[in-house]
Amino acid sequence: MIEPPPPVHRAYLERQGVTHVLLAGNQADGKEELERLLATYPGWLGIVRRWPDGATIFVVHRAR
């Protein structure tokens, strides 16, 4: 599967007005993409809550 590079993915999410991102667990689709976003843009997403099964909700920190 071809996935967008982190700058393209972030631009898309920002255009859509995303305020939060939910990772549904350790085996969730999109986990690798989210990990690349976190590595490329440290601080852009902040953890709001993490559950024992790996589910995590992030808040998007917008540039001001």
mmJSON file of the N, C-alpha and C atoms, coordinates in Angstrom:
{"data_MODEL":{"atom_site":{
"group_PDB":["ATOM","ATOM","ATOM","ATOM","ATOM","ATOM","ATOM","ATOM","ATOM","ATOM","ATOM","ATOM","ATOM","ATOM","ATOM","ATOM","ATOM","ATOM","ATOM","ATOM","ATOM","ATOM","ATOM","ATOM","ATOM","ATOM","ATOM","ATOM","ATOM","ATOM","ATOM","ATOM","ATOM","ATOM","ATOM","ATOM","ATOM","ATOM","ATOM","ATOM","ATOM","ATOM","ATOM","ATOM","ATOM","ATOM","ATOM","ATOM","ATOM","ATOM","ATOM","ATOM","ATOM","ATOM","ATOM","ATOM","ATOM","ATOM","ATOM","ATOM","ATOM","ATOM","ATOM","ATOM","ATOM","ATOM","ATOM","ATOM","ATOM","ATOM","ATOM","ATOM","ATOM","ATOM","ATOM","ATOM","ATOM","ATOM","ATOM","ATOM","ATOM","ATOM","ATOM","ATOM","ATOM","ATOM","ATOM","ATOM","ATOM","ATOM","ATOM","ATOM","ATOM","ATOM","ATOM","ATOM","ATOM","ATOM","ATOM","ATOM","ATOM","ATOM","ATOM","ATOM","ATOM","ATOM","ATOM","ATOM","ATOM","ATOM","ATOM","ATOM","ATOM","ATOM","ATOM","ATOM","ATOM","ATOM","ATOM","ATOM","ATOM","ATOM","ATOM","ATOM","ATOM","ATOM","ATOM","ATOM","ATOM","ATOM","ATOM","ATOM","ATOM","ATOM","ATOM","ATOM","ATOM","ATOM","ATOM","ATOM","ATOM","ATOM","ATOM","ATOM","ATOM","ATOM","ATOM","ATOM","ATOM","ATOM","ATOM","ATOM","ATOM","ATOM","ATOM","ATOM","ATOM","ATOM","ATOM","ATOM","ATOM","ATOM","ATOM","ATOM","ATOM","ATOM","ATOM","ATOM","ATOM","ATOM","ATOM","ATOM","ATOM","ATOM","ATOM","ATOM","ATOM","ATOM","ATOM","ATOM","ATOM","ATOM","ATOM","ATOM","ATOM","ATOM","ATOM","ATOM","ATOM","ATOM","ATOM","ATOM"],
"id":[1,2,3,4,5,6,7,8,9,10,11,12,13,14,15,16,17,18,19,20,21,22,23,24,25,26,27,28,29,30,31,32,33,34,35,36,37,38,39,40,41,42,43,44,45,46,47,48,49,50,51,52,53,54,55,56,57,58,59,60,61,62,63,64,65,66,67,68,69,70,71,72,73,74,75,76,77,78,79,80,81,82,83,84,85,86,87,88,89,90,91,92,93,94,95,96,97,98,99,100,101,102,103,104,105,106,107,108,109,110,111,112,113,114,115,116,117,118,119,120,121,122,123,124,125,126,127,128,129,130,131,132,133,134,135,136,137,138,139,140,141,142,143,144,145,146,147,148,149,150,151,152,153,154,155,156,157,158,159,160,161,162,163,164,165,166,167,168,169,170,171,172,173,174,175,176,177,178,179,180,181,182,183,184,185,186,187,188,189,190,191,192],
"type_symbol":["N","C","C","N","C","C","N","C","C","N","C","C","N","C","C","N","C","C","N","C","C","N","C","C","N","C","C","N","C","C","N","C","C","N","C","C","N","C","C","N","C","C","N","C","C","N","C","C","N","C","C","N","C","C","N","C","C","N","C","C","N","C","C","N","C","C","N","C","C","N","C","C","N","C","C","N","C","C","N","C","C","N","C","C","N","C","C","N","C","C","N","C","C","N","C","C","N","C","C","N","C","C","N","C","C","N","C","C","N","C","C","N","C","C","N","C","C","N","C","C","N","C","C","N","C","C","N","C","C","N","C","C","N","C","C","N","C","C","N","C","C","N","C","C","N","C","C","N","C","C","N","C","C","N","C","C","N","C","C","N","C","C","N","C","C","N","C","C","N","C","C","N","C","C","N","C","C","N","C","C","N","C","C","N","C","C","N","C","C","N","C","C"],
"label_atom_id":["N","CA","C","N","CA","C","N","CA","C","N","CA","C","N","CA","C","N","CA","C","N","CA","C","N","CA","C","N","CA","C","N","CA","C","N","CA","C","N","CA","C","N","CA","C","N","CA","C","N","CA","C","N","CA","C","N","CA","C","N","CA","C","N","CA","C","N","CA","C","N","CA","C","N","CA","C","N","CA","C","N","CA","C","N","CA","C","N","CA","C","N","CA","C","N","CA","C","N","CA","C","N","CA","C","N","CA","C","N","CA","C","N","CA","C","N","CA","C","N","CA","C","N","CA","C","N","CA","C","N","CA","C","N","CA","C","N","CA","C","N","CA","C","N","CA","C","N","CA","C","N","CA","C","N","CA","C","N","CA","C","N","CA","C","N","CA","C","N","CA","C","N","CA","C","N","CA","C","N","CA","C","N","CA","C","N","CA","C","N","CA","C","N","CA","C","N","CA","C","N","CA","C","N","CA","C","N","CA","C","N","CA","C","N","CA","C","N","CA","C","N","CA","C"],
"label_alt_id":[null,null,null,null,null,null,null,null,null,null,null,null,null,null,null,null,null,null,null,null,null,null,null,null,null,null,null,null,null,null,null,null,null,null,null,null,null,null,null,null,null,null,null,null,null,null,null,null,null,null,null,null,null,null,null,null,null,null,null,null,null,null,null,null,null,null,null,null,null,null,null,null,null,null,null,null,null,null,null,null,null,null,null,null,null,null,null,null,null,null,null,null,null,null,null,null,null,null,null,null,null,null,null,null,null,null,null,null,null,null,null,null,null,null,null,null,null,null,null,null,null,null,null,null,null,null,null,null,null,null,null,null,null,null,null,null,null,null,null,null,null,null,null,null,null,null,null,null,null,null,null,null,null,null,null,null,null,null,null,null,null,null,null,null,null,null,null,null,null,null,null,null,null,null,null,null,null,null,null,null,null,null,null,null,null,null,null,null,null,null,null,null],
"label_comp_id":["MET","MET","MET","ILE","ILE","ILE","GLU","GLU","GLU","PRO","PRO","PRO","PRO","PRO","PRO","PRO","PRO","PRO","PRO","PRO","PRO","VAL","VAL","VAL","HIS","HIS","HIS","ARG","ARG","ARG","ALA","ALA","ALA","TYR","TYR","TYR","LEU","LEU","LEU","GLU","GLU","GLU","ARG","ARG","ARG","GLN","GLN","GLN","GLY","GLY","GLY","VAL","VAL","VAL","THR","THR","THR","HIS","HIS","HIS","VAL","VAL","VAL","LEU","LEU","LEU","LEU","LEU","LEU","ALA","ALA","ALA","GLY","GLY","GLY","ASN","ASN","ASN","GLN","GLN","GLN","ALA","ALA","ALA","ASP","ASP","ASP","GLY","GLY","GLY","LYS","LYS","LYS","GLU","GLU","GLU","GLU","GLU","GLU","LEU","LEU","LEU","GLU","GLU","GLU","ARG","ARG","ARG","LEU","LEU","LEU","LEU","LEU","LEU","ALA","ALA","ALA","THR","THR","THR","TYR","TYR","TYR","PRO","PRO","PRO","GLY","GLY","GLY","TRP","TRP","TRP","LEU","LEU","LEU","GLY","GLY","GLY","ILE","ILE","ILE","VAL","VAL","VAL","ARG","ARG","ARG","ARG","ARG","ARG","TRP","TRP","TRP","PRO","PRO","PRO","ASP","ASP","ASP","GLY","GLY","GLY","ALA","ALA","ALA","THR","THR","THR","ILE","ILE","ILE","PHE","PHE","PHE","VAL","VAL","VAL","VAL","VAL","VAL","HIS","HIS","HIS","ARG","ARG","ARG","ALA","ALA","ALA","ARG","ARG","ARG"],
"label_asym_id":["A","A","A","A","A","A","A","A","A","A","A","A","A","A","A","A","A","A","A","A","A","A","A","A","A","A","A","A","A","A","A","A","A","A","A","A","A","A","A","A","A","A","A","A","A","A","A","A","A","A","A","A","A","A","A","A","A","A","A","A","A","A","A","A","A","A","A","A","A","A","A","A","A","A","A","A","A","A","A","A","A","A","A","A","A","A","A","A","A","A","A","A","A","A","A","A","A","A","A","A","A","A","A","A","A","A","A","A","A","A","A","A","A","A","A","A","A","A","A","A","A","A","A","A","A","A","A","A","A","A","A","A","A","A","A","A","A","A","A","A","A","A","A","A","A","A","A","A","A","A","A","A","A","A","A","A","A","A","A","A","A","A","A","A","A","A","A","A","A","A","A","A","A","A","A","A","A","A","A","A","A","A","A","A","A","A","A","A","A","A","A","A"],
"label_entity_id":["1","1","1","1","1","1","1","1","1","1","1","1","1","1","1","1","1","1","1","1","1","1","1","1","1","1","1","1","1","1","1","1","1","1","1","1","1","1","1","1","1","1","1","1","1","1","1","1","1","1","1","1","1","1","1","1","1","1","1","1","1","1","1","1","1","1","1","1","1","1","1","1","1","1","1","1","1","1","1","1","1","1","1","1","1","1","1","1","1","1","1","1","1","1","1","1","1","1","1","1","1","1","1","1","1","1","1","1","1","1","1","1","1","1","1","1","1","1","1","1","1","1","1","1","1","1","1","1","1","1","1","1","1","1","1","1","1","1","1","1","1","1","1","1","1","1","1","1","1","1","1","1","1","1","1","1","1","1","1","1","1","1","1","1","1","1","1","1","1","1","1","1","1","1","1","1","1","1","1","1","1","1","1","1","1","1","1","1","1","1","1","1"],
"label_seq_id":[1,1,1,2,2,2,3,3,3,4,4,4,5,5,5,6,6,6,7,7,7,8,8,8,9,9,9,10,10,10,11,11,11,12,12,12,13,13,13,14,14,14,15,15,15,16,16,16,17,17,17,18,18,18,19,19,19,20,20,20,21,21,21,22,22,22,23,23,23,24,24,24,25,25,25,26,26,26,27,27,27,28,28,28,29,29,29,30,30,30,31,31,31,32,32,32,33,33,33,34,34,34,35,35,35,36,36,36,37,37,37,38,38,38,39,39,39,40,40,40,41,41,41,42,42,42,43,43,43,44,44,44,45,45,45,46,46,46,47,47,47,48,48,48,49,49,49,50,50,50,51,51,51,52,52,52,53,53,53,54,54,54,55,55,55,56,56,56,57,57,57,58,58,58,59,59,59,60,60,60,61,61,61,62,62,62,63,63,63,64,64,64],
"pdbx_PDB_ins_code":[null,null,null,null,null,null,null,null,null,null,null,null,null,null,null,null,null,null,null,null,null,null,null,null,null,null,null,null,null,null,null,null,null,null,null,null,null,null,null,null,null,null,null,null,null,null,null,null,null,null,null,null,null,null,null,null,null,null,null,null,null,null,null,null,null,null,null,null,null,null,null,null,null,null,null,null,null,null,null,null,null,null,null,null,null,null,null,null,null,null,null,null,null,null,null,null,null,null,null,null,null,null,null,null,null,null,null,null,null,null,null,null,null,null,null,null,null,null,null,null,null,null,null,null,null,null,null,null,null,null,null,null,null,null,null,null,null,null,null,null,null,null,null,null,null,null,null,null,null,null,null,null,null,null,null,null,null,null,null,null,null,null,null,null,null,null,null,null,null,null,null,null,null,null,null,null,null,null,null,null,null,null,null,null,null,null,null,null,null,null,null,null],
"Cartn_x":[0.839,0.0,0.892,0.538,1.263,0.6,1.415,0.902,1.524,0.789,1.356,2.511,3.502,4.576,4.007,4.677,4.158,3.741,4.496,4.032,2.69,2.476,1.215,0.081,0.348,-0.663,-1.06,-0.07,-0.371,-1.161,-0.768,-1.483,-2.941,-3.179,-4.55,-5.352,-4.799,-5.507,-5.803,-4.866,-5.085,-6.149,-6.149,-7.196,-8.58,-8.658,-9.936,-10.375,-9.508,-9.852,-9.843,-9.056,-8.985,-8.475,-9.16,-8.745,-8.196,-8.613,-8.172,-7.953,-7.064,-6.797,-6.894,-7.643,-7.783,-7.059,-6.135,-5.501,-6.268,-6.932,-7.871,-7.2,-5.895,-5.196,-3.887,-3.126,-1.801,-1.827,-2.924,-3.04,-3.85,-4.146,-5.021,-4.388,-5.244,-4.797,-4.335,-3.293,-2.8,-1.795,-1.483,-0.539,0.826,1.291,2.603,2.599,1.511,1.414,1.449,0.714,0.693,2.073,2.769,4.121,5.061,4.917,5.749,5.417,4.129,3.754,4.344,4.262,4.809,6.314,7.012,8.468,8.867,8.102,8.436,8.073,6.976,6.482,6.3,7.4,7.255,6.534,5.591,4.847,3.6,3.443,2.245,1.018,1.19,0.103,0.458,-0.486,-0.279,-1.226,-0.75,-1.587,-2.595,-3.857,-4.928,-5.187,-5.266,-5.506,-5.001,-4.472,-4.014,-4.654,-5.173,-5.808,-4.851,-5.09,-4.185,-4.026,-5.032,-4.931,-4.158,-3.643,-2.879,-3.674,-4.988,-5.793,-5.33,-5.213,-4.716,-5.457,-5.836,-6.424,-5.43,-5.21,-4.276,-5.043,-4.545,-5.066,-4.058,-4.569,-3.725,-3.373,-2.088,-1.631,-1.409,-2.246,-2.169,-1.093,-0.425,0.549,-0.217,0.342,-0.34,0.433],
"Cartn_y":[-1.178,0.0,1.253,2.215,3.485,4.436,4.992,5.922,7.288,8.349,9.685,9.941,10.718,11.092,12.022,12.104,12.903,14.337,15.097,16.465,16.499,15.557,15.5,15.077,14.103,13.621,14.73,15.431,16.521,17.627,18.008,19.063,18.672,17.409,16.932,17.05,16.554,16.607,18.05,18.957,20.36,20.993,20.684,21.209,20.733,19.52,18.959,19.513,20.253,20.837,19.834,18.774,17.747,18.355,18.042,18.539,17.423,16.179,15.025,13.841,12.952,11.724,10.569,9.518,8.346,7.176,6.607,5.347,4.283,3.383,2.449,1.273,1.204,0.131,-0.2,-1.093,-1.439,-2.085,-2.712,-3.381,-2.561,-1.317,-0.486,-0.161,-0.106,0.379,1.822,2.19,3.555,3.815,2.797,2.995,3.455,2.833,3.199,4.636,5.028,6.41,7.392,7.078,7.953,8.026,6.897,6.901,7.775,7.763,8.636,10.108,10.428,11.81,12.255,11.39,11.724,11.936,11.124,11.249,12.484,12.809,13.945,15.278,15.303,16.541,16.375,16.261,16.117,17.339,17.086,18.18,18.586,18.146,18.509,17.805,16.565,15.816,15.573,15.855,15.608,14.525,13.679,12.602,13.178,12.854,13.231,12.084,10.873,9.698,8.453,7.528,6.244,5.136,4.112,2.976,1.79,0.803,-0.35,-1.155,-1.179,-1.951,-1.22,-0.032,0.733,1.816,1.815,2.889,4.217,5.219,6.525,7.616,8.654,9.821,10.973,11.631,12.753,14.028,15.142,16.448,17.078,17.781,18.475,19.844,20.129,21.457,22.296,23.252,24.112,25.182,25.509,26.6,27.912,28.804,30.098,31.216],
"Cartn_z":[0.0,0.0,0.0,-0.791,-0.827,0.167,1.048,2.056,1.825,2.17,1.972,2.93,2.494,3.423,4.506,5.648,6.761,6.405,5.596,5.304,4.564,3.671,2.922,3.85,4.695,5.635,6.611,7.15,8.09,7.406,6.213,5.482,5.262,4.914,4.716,6.011,7.117,8.388,8.796,8.566,8.919,8.033,6.739,5.84,6.266,6.805,7.241,8.597,9.272,10.565,11.714,11.579,12.618,13.923,15.02,16.335,17.217,16.934,17.713,16.775,17.188,16.438,17.428,17.055,17.904,17.276,18.018,17.641,18.412,17.702,18.33,19.039,19.051,19.755,19.077,19.687,19.175,17.804,17.423,16.129,15.121,15.421,14.586,13.238,12.215,10.912,11.073,10.397,10.454,11.557,12.351,13.457,12.947,11.859,11.32,10.798,10.143,9.651,10.818,11.871,13.042,13.689,13.764,14.33,13.506,12.181,11.327,11.564,11.737,12.041,13.378,14.381,15.702,15.649,14.87,14.758,13.97,12.933,12.07,12.715,13.452,14.067,15.573,16.318,17.776,18.35,19.219,19.836,19.08,17.832,17.064,17.626,18.061,18.684,20.143,21.022,22.445,22.933,23.813,24.349,25.334,25.108,26.023,26.998,26.44,27.281,26.571,27.339,26.811,27.646,26.959,27.61,27.61,28.504,28.612,27.32,26.459,25.214,24.119,24.436,23.46,22.771,22.964,22.384,22.986,22.138,22.582,21.833,22.539,21.88,21.999,20.868,20.77,20.457,20.936,20.556,19.586,18.598,17.629,18.183,18.282,18.728,17.481,17.269,16.097,16.275,15.181,15.2,15.359,16.136,16.349,15.732],
"occupancy":[1.0,1.0,1.0,1.0,1.0,1.0,1.0,1.0,1.0,1.0,1.0,1.0,1.0,1.0,1.0,1.0,1.0,1.0,1.0,1.0,1.0,1.0,1.0,1.0,1.0,1.0,1.0,1.0,1.0,1.0,1.0,1.0,1.0,1.0,1.0,1.0,1.0,1.0,1.0,1.0,1.0,1.0,1.0,1.0,1.0,1.0,1.0,1.0,1.0,1.0,1.0,1.0,1.0,1.0,1.0,1.0,1.0,1.0,1.0,1.0,1.0,1.0,1.0,1.0,1.0,1.0,1.0,1.0,1.0,1.0,1.0,1.0,1.0,1.0,1.0,1.0,1.0,1.0,1.0,1.0,1.0,1.0,1.0,1.0,1.0,1.0,1.0,1.0,1.0,1.0,1.0,1.0,1.0,1.0,1.0,1.0,1.0,1.0,1.0,1.0,1.0,1.0,1.0,1.0,1.0,1.0,1.0,1.0,1.0,1.0,1.0,1.0,1.0,1.0,1.0,1.0,1.0,1.0,1.0,1.0,1.0,1.0,1.0,1.0,1.0,1.0,1.0,1.0,1.0,1.0,1.0,1.0,1.0,1.0,1.0,1.0,1.0,1.0,1.0,1.0,1.0,1.0,1.0,1.0,1.0,1.0,1.0,1.0,1.0,1.0,1.0,1.0,1.0,1.0,1.0,1.0,1.0,1.0,1.0,1.0,1.0,1.0,1.0,1.0,1.0,1.0,1.0,1.0,1.0,1.0,1.0,1.0,1.0,1.0,1.0,1.0,1.0,1.0,1.0,1.0,1.0,1.0,1.0,1.0,1.0,1.0,1.0,1.0,1.0,1.0,1.0,1.0],
"B_iso_or_equiv":[0.0,0.0,0.0,0.0,0.0,0.0,0.0,0.0,0.0,0.0,0.0,0.0,0.0,0.0,0.0,0.0,0.0,0.0,0.0,0.0,0.0,0.0,0.0,0.0,0.0,0.0,0.0,0.0,0.0,0.0,0.0,0.0,0.0,0.0,0.0,0.0,0.0,0.0,0.0,0.0,0.0,0.0,0.0,0.0,0.0,0.0,0.0,0.0,0.0,0.0,0.0,0.0,0.0,0.0,0.0,0.0,0.0,0.0,0.0,0.0,0.0,0.0,0.0,0.0,0.0,0.0,0.0,0.0,0.0,0.0,0.0,0.0,0.0,0.0,0.0,0.0,0.0,0.0,0.0,0.0,0.0,0.0,0.0,0.0,0.0,0.0,0.0,0.0,0.0,0.0,0.0,0.0,0.0,0.0,0.0,0.0,0.0,0.0,0.0,0.0,0.0,0.0,0.0,0.0,0.0,0.0,0.0,0.0,0.0,0.0,0.0,0.0,0.0,0.0,0.0,0.0,0.0,0.0,0.0,0.0,0.0,0.0,0.0,0.0,0.0,0.0,0.0,0.0,0.0,0.0,0.0,0.0,0.0,0.0,0.0,0.0,0.0,0.0,0.0,0.0,0.0,0.0,0.0,0.0,0.0,0.0,0.0,0.0,0.0,0.0,0.0,0.0,0.0,0.0,0.0,0.0,0.0,0.0,0.0,0.0,0.0,0.0,0.0,0.0,0.0,0.0,0.0,0.0,0.0,0.0,0.0,0.0,0.0,0.0,0.0,0.0,0.0,0.0,0.0,0.0,0.0,0.0,0.0,0.0,0.0,0.0,0.0,0.0,0.0,0.0,0.0,0.0],
"pdbx_formal_charge":[null,null,null,null,null,null,null,null,null,null,null,null,null,null,null,null,null,null,null,null,null,null,null,null,null,null,null,null,null,null,null,null,null,null,null,null,null,null,null,null,null,null,null,null,null,null,null,null,null,null,null,null,null,null,null,null,null,null,null,null,null,null,null,null,null,null,null,null,null,null,null,null,null,null,null,null,null,null,null,null,null,null,null,null,null,null,null,null,null,null,null,null,null,null,null,null,null,null,null,null,null,null,null,null,null,null,null,null,null,null,null,null,null,null,null,null,null,null,null,null,null,null,null,null,null,null,null,null,null,null,null,null,null,null,null,null,null,null,null,null,null,null,null,null,null,null,null,null,null,null,null,null,null,null,null,null,null,null,null,null,null,null,null,null,null,null,null,null,null,null,null,null,null,null,null,null,null,null,null,null,null,null,null,null,null,null,null,null,null,null,null,null],
"auth_seq_id":[1,1,1,2,2,2,3,3,3,4,4,4,5,5,5,6,6,6,7,7,7,8,8,8,9,9,9,10,10,10,11,11,11,12,12,12,13,13,13,14,14,14,15,15,15,16,16,16,17,17,17,18,18,18,19,19,19,20,20,20,21,21,21,22,22,22,23,23,23,24,24,24,25,25,25,26,26,26,27,27,27,28,28,28,29,29,29,30,30,30,31,31,31,32,32,32,33,33,33,34,34,34,35,35,35,36,36,36,37,37,37,38,38,38,39,39,39,40,40,40,41,41,41,42,42,42,43,43,43,44,44,44,45,45,45,46,46,46,47,47,47,48,48,48,49,49,49,50,50,50,51,51,51,52,52,52,53,53,53,54,54,54,55,55,55,56,56,56,57,57,57,58,58,58,59,59,59,60,60,60,61,61,61,62,62,62,63,63,63,64,64,64],
"auth_comp_id":["MET","MET","MET","ILE","ILE","ILE","GLU","GLU","GLU","PRO","PRO","PRO","PRO","PRO","PRO","PRO","PRO","PRO","PRO","PRO","PRO","VAL","VAL","VAL","HIS","HIS","HIS","ARG","ARG","ARG","ALA","ALA","ALA","TYR","TYR","TYR","LEU","LEU","LEU","GLU","GLU","GLU","ARG","ARG","ARG","GLN","GLN","GLN","GLY","GLY","GLY","VAL","VAL","VAL","THR","THR","THR","HIS","HIS","HIS","VAL","VAL","VAL","LEU","LEU","LEU","LEU","LEU","LEU","ALA","ALA","ALA","GLY","GLY","GLY","ASN","ASN","ASN","GLN","GLN","GLN","ALA","ALA","ALA","ASP","ASP","ASP","GLY","GLY","GLY","LYS","LYS","LYS","GLU","GLU","GLU","GLU","GLU","GLU","LEU","LEU","LEU","GLU","GLU","GLU","ARG","ARG","ARG","LEU","LEU","LEU","LEU","LEU","LEU","ALA","ALA","ALA","THR","THR","THR","TYR","TYR","TYR","PRO","PRO","PRO","GLY","GLY","GLY","TRP","TRP","TRP","LEU","LEU","LEU","GLY","GLY","GLY","ILE","ILE","ILE","VAL","VAL","VAL","ARG","ARG","ARG","ARG","ARG","ARG","TRP","TRP","TRP","PRO","PRO","PRO","ASP","ASP","ASP","GLY","GLY","GLY","ALA","ALA","ALA","THR","THR","THR","ILE","ILE","ILE","PHE","PHE","PHE","VAL","VAL","VAL","VAL","VAL","VAL","HIS","HIS","HIS","ARG","ARG","ARG","ALA","ALA","ALA","ARG","ARG","ARG"],
"auth_asym_id":["A","A","A","A","A","A","A","A","A","A","A","A","A","A","A","A","A","A","A","A","A","A","A","A","A","A","A","A","A","A","A","A","A","A","A","A","A","A","A","A","A","A","A","A","A","A","A","A","A","A","A","A","A","A","A","A","A","A","A","A","A","A","A","A","A","A","A","A","A","A","A","A","A","A","A","A","A","A","A","A","A","A","A","A","A","A","A","A","A","A","A","A","A","A","A","A","A","A","A","A","A","A","A","A","A","A","A","A","A","A","A","A","A","A","A","A","A","A","A","A","A","A","A","A","A","A","A","A","A","A","A","A","A","A","A","A","A","A","A","A","A","A","A","A","A","A","A","A","A","A","A","A","A","A","A","A","A","A","A","A","A","A","A","A","A","A","A","A","A","A","A","A","A","A","A","A","A","A","A","A","A","A","A","A","A","A","A","A","A","A","A","A"],
"auth_atom_id":["N","CA","C","N","CA","C","N","CA","C","N","CA","C","N","CA","C","N","CA","C","N","CA","C","N","CA","C","N","CA","C","N","CA","C","N","CA","C","N","CA","C","N","CA","C","N","CA","C","N","CA","C","N","CA","C","N","CA","C","N","CA","C","N","CA","C","N","CA","C","N","CA","C","N","CA","C","N","CA","C","N","CA","C","N","CA","C","N","CA","C","N","CA","C","N","CA","C","N","CA","C","N","CA","C","N","CA","C","N","CA","C","N","CA","C","N","CA","C","N","CA","C","N","CA","C","N","CA","C","N","CA","C","N","CA","C","N","CA","C","N","CA","C","N","CA","C","N","CA","C","N","CA","C","N","CA","C","N","CA","C","N","CA","C","N","CA","C","N","CA","C","N","CA","C","N","CA","C","N","CA","C","N","CA","C","N","CA","C","N","CA","C","N","CA","C","N","CA","C","N","CA","C","N","CA","C","N","CA","C","N","CA","C","N","CA","C","N","CA","C","N","CA","C"],
"pdbx_PDB_model_num":[1,1,1,1,1,1,1,1,1,1,1,1,1,1,1,1,1,1,1,1,1,1,1,1,1,1,1,1,1,1,1,1,1,1,1,1,1,1,1,1,1,1,1,1,1,1,1,1,1,1,1,1,1,1,1,1,1,1,1,1,1,1,1,1,1,1,1,1,1,1,1,1,1,1,1,1,1,1,1,1,1,1,1,1,1,1,1,1,1,1,1,1,1,1,1,1,1,1,1,1,1,1,1,1,1,1,1,1,1,1,1,1,1,1,1,1,1,1,1,1,1,1,1,1,1,1,1,1,1,1,1,1,1,1,1,1,1,1,1,1,1,1,1,1,1,1,1,1,1,1,1,1,1,1,1,1,1,1,1,1,1,1,1,1,1,1,1,1,1,1,1,1,1,1,1,1,1,1,1,1,1,1,1,1,1,1,1,1,1,1,1,1]
}}}
